[in-house]
Amino acid sequence: MILKKIQATLMKKSKLKELLTNLWVQWKAIPVLRFFHPILLAVIAFVWLSLAIGIRITKSTYNMVKEGEFGPLPSYEELENPEVIRASEIYSRNNVSLGKYYSENRSDVTFHDLPQHLVHALLATEDARFIEHPGIDFKATSRAIVFLGKRGGGSTITQQLAKNLYKTRKNTAAPTDWEEWTENKPLVDKGFDKLKEYVISSQLEQRYSKEEILTLYLNTVEFSSNSFGIKAAAQTYFGVEPKDLRLEQAATLIGMLKAPTQYNPQINPEASMERRNTVIDQMLKYDYLSEAEHQYYRNQPLGLNVKGSGITSGEALYFREQVRLELAKILDSDDLTKPDGSKYNLYTDGLRIYTSIDLRMQELAEQAVAKHMRELQVQFDKNWSGRDLWKDKESRLQALYKSSQIYAQFAADGGDKETILNELMEEEMNYQVFTHDRGFIDSVMTGKEFVRYNESLLQVGFMVMDPQSGDVLAWIGGLDFNQSPLDHLNVRRQVGSTFKPLLYAKALIDRRRELDPCAQVPMSSRVFEGRDWQAKWEWTKGDDGTLSMKSCLASSNNSCSVNLMYGLGGPLPLIRFAGELGISEKQIPESATICLGSADITVYKMMASFSAFANSGIHTAPRFITRIENSDGQVIYQNDQNYHIAIDSATNRRVVTLMNEVTQSGTARSLNSSAYNIPSKIMLAGKTGTTQNNTDGWFIGYTPDLLAGVWVGGNERHVRFRSNYYGQGARMALPVWGYFMESVYNDENFRYSDAEARKEKFTTPLRYNECPNTIAKNTSVFSGEMEDENLFNQVFNSSPEEDNNGNGQSPPNTQNNENSIFDDEEDSFFDDDMP
């Protein structure tokens, strides 16, 4: 049976062979076909069929890629107007760049901004046939495939631009199902990304000229150090605009394109130099340089001039951060949107922010702060010599340790609380510490010592503004932004006697028929009765004498302030008046002690309130930002002046008289001494302030042109002078103001130095009479008692610490009060602000 099956199979094969033989004979009989073997024709047919299928698949794949089936691609509109991430730039009042806000530091240039040698370096190194190919260099691609990239890559400049645009689009769009599927399949993902590059490259070549493609490419490439685009790179590494790049500098930047971090001239100068010279060699190879030029540029140094552009480097750092916070509010408004209805993004939309800051004035302000704080810290350290500033403050220290950046870094590395506090922060390490003389220096200490050192430094806040326009001209929030980014101009601190001008102004307004600068104010004791849940506050430091209003404010007499408050009928009228001057009423306690400065208020808000005194009674809100433009230069936001009349001009002029007396014979009289070379014809006005146990020192003053305010104190309220000699506002804060005004009024860059151009006297209203109520009488205006309806909502039940003469510091701060740090044998009660 089996043999029969085998025989049948052989017979079939024999018949098949016979059939094929007959077909071949007939095939050769045809003249046209005798030279083509059927197998050859089958191979040819297979190749053509495969090619047709391949073309069809390629075309279909191309269209699918083009339509975004395998992930998002830039649309036609986006290719016409590619949306790369652009940094927003901030400018001073003189249009000088202060820095940028960015997620990527990027600004665009035009082709005309690019020097020819930069373009030549790019072509010679990255794409020698750029002018000839249609976006894809098939010769370079074939070479890269054959030699596995060892003899150079195959990507053209157009393809690299496509990659940059696609990467930006991919990073900002939601992932598709395809992208999620290929997330863990790198080879598949990479292959389709390459297809996307080809698609985008062909579209770019259709829509852009070669010059435009070159410019787009140089605006999108990364140069390390968070610098994106040739403009940011030129400014970051060499401090110049692209058009001013020298050839060897241009070669350095082009060399970085291969590996931005590896060839970063700041991080790896030797590798960067070698790569730069490779670029110069390529320029010789393609005849962009002669042999002599080639040798010359190879021998040039890198010539770095590194300029940081982030928020932690550059000028006016505290101001820039304040502007950033202000911008967040402005850009969040529903009234400010793009044409498509979306909101502007500070970090990606390339906005241009024009501000009020005057860089020269900012420089003088920083110099004044540095000079005084250096001198003051020396005295502070002497004042605490041999004593422990942190005695009995262990619980507070522990909180400071745990809130420090050092602790956060250890915690990020996986350290637990006990290990960090008891081991890691006890180890000696190298830290960058701030010094007044040498800036930041390396110092070996423990983490805890580093925290205590920083917190033992006195801090400062200094602000200058034009009271007429409201423009903020200088803004200093602390010693150094990198030492402490906390902006002390926005920190609420007890104001002390700096608040008294508001009390005096309100008294002059409400009792204008009785009070004027010459009127006698009693210094008697007063009792503010309480009822039910209200506390009782009794002022017992008074006497039977009187003082003129001028002398009261000049000497910062607390008894006078208490009697003026008594005459107002309580704190509510003063609180409401402060609200009219820009101070939130919620921040002021409803207590009679506010007449002595018990409230916690920021320097910024106090400056806003003083703007009325310096501007003929017109309150002007401080202004940081003048206008905002979009990336096309169109104004999208204009910040007009915000002002209102708060005090009538005659009354305000009397307030100015009172505050001028402070600088003539009172607590700020040192401003007229030889210590400060302020022109004698310039009228000055202001008020010092010292708070409980010398915790805070204040001075806010103004001239006919400028308003400036200073606060000095510690981050921690127990960081303060042990004695009143240096602890008073006249010595802690006032010198900064004095040094600054001396510089400004003697600097030829400002009109203030010109006696003909500057204002020397405060404006006086027509038919002004300084003391109309005391010409015919010279009697006290406070003989009556308070009526029941004028009782206060809330008063302190403890007497503020004062000296026996009634001239003293503000009362204890109930919002953040601490026990006195003074030893028992030392007197803790001092005259307020007396120099």
Secondary structure, 3 states (H helix, E strand, C coil): CHHHHHHHHHHHHHHHHHHHHHHHHHHHHCCCCCCCCHHHHHHHHHHHHHHHHHHHHHHHHHHHHHCCCCCCCCCHHHHHCCCCCECEEEECCCCCEEEEECCCEECCCCHHHCCHHHHHHHHHHHCCCCCCCCCCCHHHHHHHHHCCCCCCCCCCHHHHHHHHHHHHHHHHCCCCHHHHHCCCCHHHHHHHHHHHHHHHHHHHHHHCCHHHHHHHHHHHCECCCCEECHHHHHHHHHCCCHHHCCHHHHHHHHHHHHCCCCCCCCCCHHHHHHHHHHHHHHHHHCCCCCHHHHHHHHCCCCCCCCCCCCCCCCCCHHHHHHHHHHHHHHHCCCCCCCCCCCCCCCCCECCEEEECCCHHHHHHHHHHHHHHHHHHHHHHHHHCCCCCCCCCCHHHHHHHHHCCHHHHHHHHCCCCHHHHHHCHHHCEEEEEEEECCCEEEEEEEEHHHHHHHHHCCEEEEEEEECCCCCEEEEEECCCCCCCCCCCHHHCCEECHHHHHHHHHHHHHHHCCCCCCCCCEEECCCEEECCCCCCCCEEECCCCCCEEEHHHHHHCCEHHHHHHHHHHHCCCHHHHHHHHHCCCCHHHCCCCHHHHHCCCEECHHHHHHHHHHHCCCCEEECCECEEEEECCCCCEEEECCCCEEECCCHHHHHHHHHHHHHHHHCCCCHHHHCCCCCCCCCCCCEEEEEECHHHCEEEEEEECCCCEEEEEEEECCCCCCCCCHHHHCHHHHCHHHHHHHHHHHCCCCCCHHHCCCCCCCCCCCCCCCCCCCCCCCCCCCCCCCCCCHHHCCCCCCCCCCCCCCCCECCCCCCCCCCCCCCCCCCCCCCCCCCCC
